[in-house]
Amino acid sequence: MMLREMAELKEPDFIEVLDAAKRIRPHLQPTPLRHYASLSQLVGAEVYVKHENHNPTGAFKVRGGINLISQLSEDERRRGVIAASTGNHGQSVAYAARLCGVSAVIYAPESANPVKVESMQDLGAEVVLKGDRYDDSRRYAEQMSRENGHRYIHSGDEPLLIAGVATHTLEILQEQPEVETIIVPVGGGSGAAGACIAAKAINPQIEVIGVQSDQAPAAYYSWKSGELTDAPNRTRAEGLATATPFALPQRILRRLLDDFVLVSDEDLDAATLVMIEKTRNLVEAAGAAAMAGAVKLKDRLRGRKIALICSGGNISPAQLKALLNSTSAT
């Protein structure tokens, strides 16, 4: 995959999203879509939350992992797969690899969330902690793929991953077809790209908005400028932490994404607490990004019917304790 030019990667279409939905259904049940009066009052809109934190790995990416790994060739299955991840993509690859009887190696930063590292190991993956940040781990994984022949699974530049994760939006609109706005967290952009493909195919009038941390704004800058643009990666929200934009999601986002906003890590902390309190769910910072974006945009969202994609709930006990302590201190 990494040896191919990104221009050769075909954007997945809606038919491939429907195929992905059939492919993953035997393994994943639809996640809940719930209306919360308290969140609606806070935003001034009719708010629904798509609980991707209820997936078996606690995050949305498992949809793409199953869709991709279930379609590997016999040669790719024999060689095994390798990926780099701060945790959620790695869990997705590990889960799907175990399901399909494929060996998996995951490179993760040395500071990776221990909850996610343990989960990847429990799912049977070999986890190698290498590098300070995600982008360091990604370079190591790419090098090992070249040296050892593993099938490298990029966390964004994979059409089958994007088609798989797009099924979260398909489920939203099957249950609530009158949703007017969908707000999606963005790290590399696979989730937002998938949301755009599904939503615009069903109803081009649906607004899709991406939300990213201003401490890791590579995807935002790339979308705004129309060119792939690296940016510093300093965010505490590991699910949003990348310094390098991904070419295939960016191509889709430039064509279909309606808006893109940045929020601070402090906004993410506040939204995480709100989501935990109001939904009674564990939510990680990346999973709360859609809520943070909705609060920032509440004046323009007033009166609309909106869906927030809660992309993950893999917050560690240490992260939760630090979040609660910071709140009590203020």
C-alpha positions in Angstrom: 0.0 0.0 0.0 2.6 2.6 1.0 4.5 1.9 -2.2 1.6 2.9 -4.4 1.0 6.5 -5.5 -1.9 7.9 -3.6 -3.4 9.0 -6.9 -3.9 5.3 -7.7 -6.1 4.8 -4.7 -9.7 4.8 -5.8 -12.2 6.6 -3.5 -14.8 4.2 -2.2 -18.3 4.8 -3.4 -21.7 4.2 -1.7 -22.1 0.8 -3.2 -18.9 -0.2 -1.4 -20.3 1.2 1.8 -23.4 -1.0 1.4 -21.1 -4.0 0.7 -19.1 -3.2 3.8 -22.3 -3.1 5.9 -23.2 -6.6 4.7 -19.7 -7.9 5.3 -19.3 -6.6 8.9 -22.9 -7.3 10.1 -22.2 -10.9 11.1 -19.5 -9.6 13.4 -20.7 -6.2 14.6 -24.1 -5.1 15.7 -25.2 -1.6 15.0 -24.1 0.8 17.7 -26.8 2.8 19.7 -28.0 6.2 18.4 -29.4 8.0 21.5 -31.1 11.3 22.0 -30.1 13.3 25.1 -32.3 16.1 26.3 -29.4 17.6 28.4 -27.1 17.8 25.4 -29.8 19.2 23.3 -30.4 22.0 25.8 -26.7 22.7 26.0 -26.3 23.1 22.2 -29.8 24.4 21.4 -30.4 21.7 18.9 -31.9 18.2 18.8 -28.8 16.2 19.6 -28.2 12.5 19.0 -25.1 10.6 19.9 -23.8 7.7 17.8 -22.1 5.5 20.4 -19.1 4.0 18.5 -17.6 3.5 22.0 -20.0 0.5 22.2 -18.1 -1.4 19.5 -16.1 -4.4 20.8 -12.8 -2.4 20.7 -14.4 0.7 22.1 -14.0 2.7 18.9 -15.3 3.1 15.4 -12.2 1.9 13.5 -13.0 -1.8 14.0 -15.6 -1.4 11.2 -12.9 -0.7 8.7 -10.5 -3.3 10.0 -13.0 -6.1 9.5 -14.0 -4.9 6.0 -10.3 -4.7 4.9 -8.7 -7.8 6.6 -11.6 -10.1 5.6 -10.8 -9.3 1.9 -7.0 -9.9 2.0 -5.5 -12.2 -0.6 -4.2 -15.6 0.5 -0.6 -14.3 0.0 -1.3 -11.3 2.3 -2.9 -13.5 4.9 0.2 -15.7 4.9 2.6 -12.7 5.2 0.5 -11.1 8.0 -0.3 -7.5 8.6 1.5 -4.6 10.3 0.2 -1.1 11.3 1.1 1.9 13.3 -1.4 3.4 15.8 -1.9 5.3 19.0 -4.4 2.5 19.9 -7.8 2.5 18.2 -6.6 1.7 14.6 -4.3 -0.9 16.2 -7.1 -2.5 18.1 -9.2 -2.6 14.9 -6.4 -4.4 13.1 -5.7 -6.8 15.9 -9.4 -7.6 16.3 -10.0 -8.2 12.7 -6.7 -10.2 12.3 -7.7 -12.5 15.1 -11.2 -12.9 13.6 -9.6 -13.9 10.2 -6.7 -16.0 11.5 -4.0 -13.5 10.4 -0.9 -12.5 12.4 -0.6 -8.8 13.3 2.2 -6.5 14.5 1.3 -3.0 15.8 3.8 -0.2 16.3 2.7 2.3 18.9 4.3 5.3 20.6 6.2 4.6 23.8 3.7 6.8 25.6 0.7 5.0 24.2 -2.5 4.6 26.3 -1.9 1.5 28.3 -5.5 0.5 28.1 -5.2 0.3 24.3 -1.8 -1.4 24.4 -3.2 -4.1 26.7 -6.2 -4.6 24.5 -4.1 -5.0 21.4 -2.0 -7.6 23.2 -5.1 -9.4 24.5 -6.4 -9.6 20.9 -3.2 -11.5 20.0 -1.2 -8.7 18.3 2.5 -8.2 18.8 2.8 -4.7 20.1 6.1 -2.8 19.6 6.4 0.5 21.5 8.7 2.6 19.4 9.0 6.4 19.0 7.7 9.5 20.9 4.7 10.2 18.7 2.4 8.4 16.3 4.3 9.6 13.2 7.5 8.1 14.6 5.8 4.7 15.1 4.4 5.0 11.6 7.8 5.4 10.0 9.1 2.3 11.9 6.1 0.2 10.8 6.6 1.2 7.2 10.3 0.3 7.4 9.5 -3.1 9.0 6.9 -3.8 6.3 9.5 -3.3 3.6 12.0 -5.5 5.4 9.8 -8.3 6.5 7.1 -8.4 3.8 4.0 -7.7 6.0 1.0 -6.2 4.4 1.1 -2.6 5.8 -2.3 -1.2 6.8 -2.3 2.6 6.8 -4.7 4.2 9.2 -6.3 6.4 6.6 -5.1 5.8 3.0 -7.1 2.6 2.6 -10.3 2.6 0.6 -11.7 -0.5 2.3 -11.1 1.1 5.8 -13.0 4.2 4.7 -15.8 2.2 3.3 -16.0 0.2 6.5 -16.1 3.2 8.9 -18.7 4.9 6.6 -21.2 2.4 7.9 -21.6 4.4 11.1 -23.2 7.1 9.1 -25.3 4.7 7.2 -26.7 3.4 10.5 -27.4 6.9 11.7 -29.5 7.7 8.6 -31.3 4.4 8.6 -32.5 5.1 12.1 -32.9 8.9 11.9 -33.1 9.9 8.2 -34.1 13.5 9.1 -30.7 14.3 10.6 -29.5 17.6 9.1 -25.9 17.8 10.4 -23.3 15.1 11.3 -20.3 16.2 13.3 -17.2 13.9 13.2 -13.9 13.9 15.1 -10.8 14.1 12.7 -7.4 12.7 13.3 -6.3 11.4 9.9 -9.8 11.8 8.5 -11.0 8.3 7.6 -14.1 8.6 9.8 -15.1 12.0 8.4 -14.4 10.9 4.8 -16.6 7.9 5.4 -19.3 10.1 6.9 -19.2 12.3 3.8 -19.5 9.5 1.3 -22.5 7.9 3.1 -24.3 11.1 4.0 -24.0 12.8 0.6 -25.1 9.7 -1.3 -28.2 9.5 0.8 -29.0 13.2 1.0 -26.7 15.8 -0.5 -28.3 18.4 1.8 -26.9 16.8 4.9 -24.1 18.9 6.4 -21.0 17.1 7.5 -18.6 19.0 9.8 -15.1 17.8 11.0 -13.5 18.7 14.3 -9.8 18.5 15.2 -7.6 19.7 18.0 -5.8 22.9 17.4 -2.7 21.2 18.9 -2.6 18.7 15.9 -4.2 20.6 13.0 -2.5 18.9 10.0 -5.8 17.7 8.5 -7.5 21.1 9.1 -4.6 23.0 7.4 -4.5 20.6 4.5 -8.3 20.9 3.9 -8.2 24.7 4.1 -5.2 25.1 1.8 -6.0 22.3 -0.7 -2.4 20.9 -0.2 -1.1 18.3 2.1 0.4 20.2 5.0 2.3 18.9 8.0 1.7 20.6 11.4 3.0 20.2 14.9 1.4 17.4 16.9 1.1 18.4 20.6 -2.4 17.3 21.5 -3.2 15.2 24.6 -6.0 13.5 22.7 -4.1 10.5 21.2 -7.0 9.6 18.9 -6.5 12.9 17.1 -2.7 12.9 17.3 -1.1 13.1 13.9 1.3 15.6 12.4 0.9 14.3 8.8 -2.3 14.5 6.7 -3.5 11.5 4.8 -3.9 11.8 1.1 -7.0 9.7 0.4 -9.2 11.1 3.2 -8.1 14.6 2.2 -9.1 14.1 -1.4 -12.6 13.1 -0.2 -12.9 15.8 2.4 -12.0 18.6 0.0 -14.8 17.5 -2.3 -17.5 16.7 0.2 -16.8 18.1 3.7 -19.0 21.2 4.5 -17.0 22.7 7.3 -14.0 22.0 9.6 -13.4 23.6 13.0 -10.5 23.5 15.5 -11.0 23.2 19.2 -8.5 23.5 22.0 -7.5 20.5 24.2 -9.2 22.4 27.1 -12.4 22.3 25.0 -11.9 18.6 24.5 -11.5 18.1 28.3 -14.7 20.0 29.0 -16.6 18.1 26.4 -15.3 14.8 27.7 -16.6 15.6 31.1 -20.0 16.7 29.7 -20.3 13.5 27.7 -19.4 11.3 30.7 -21.8 13.1 32.9 -24.7 13.4 30.5 -24.5 10.1 28.6 -23.3 7.9 31.5 -20.6 6.5 29.1 -16.9 6.4 29.3 -15.6 8.7 26.5 -12.1 9.5 25.4 -11.0 13.0 24.4 -11.2 12.2 20.7 -14.6 10.7 21.1 -15.8 14.0 22.7 -14.4 16.2 19.8 -17.8 16.2 18.1 -19.4 17.5 21.3 -16.7 20.2 21.6 -17.4 21.2 18.0 -21.1 21.4 18.5 -20.7 23.7 21.5 -18.4 25.9 19.5 -20.9 26.1 16.6 -24.1 26.2 18.6 -25.3 29.5 17.3 -25.4 28.2 13.7 -26.7 24.7 14.8 -29.6 26.1 16.8 -32.9 24.3 16.1 -31.3 21.7 13.8 -31.3 17.9 14.2 -27.7 16.8 14.6 -25.8 13.6 15.2 -22.5 13.6 17.0 -20.2 10.6 16.3 -18.7 9.5 19.6 -15.7 7.8 18.0 -14.2 6.1 21.0 -14.4 5.5 24.8 -10.9 4.1 25.5 -9.9 6.5 28.3 -7.4 5.1 30.7 -7.9 5.2 34.5 -4.9 7.6 34.8 -6.4 9.9 32.1 -9.8 9.8 33.8 -8.3 10.6 37.2 -6.2 13.4 35.8 -9.3 14.9 34.1 -11.4 14.7 37.3 -8.6 16.1 39.4 -8.1 19.1 37.0 -11.8 19.8 37.3 -11.8 19.7 41.1 -8.8 21.9 41.1 -10.6 24.6 39.3 
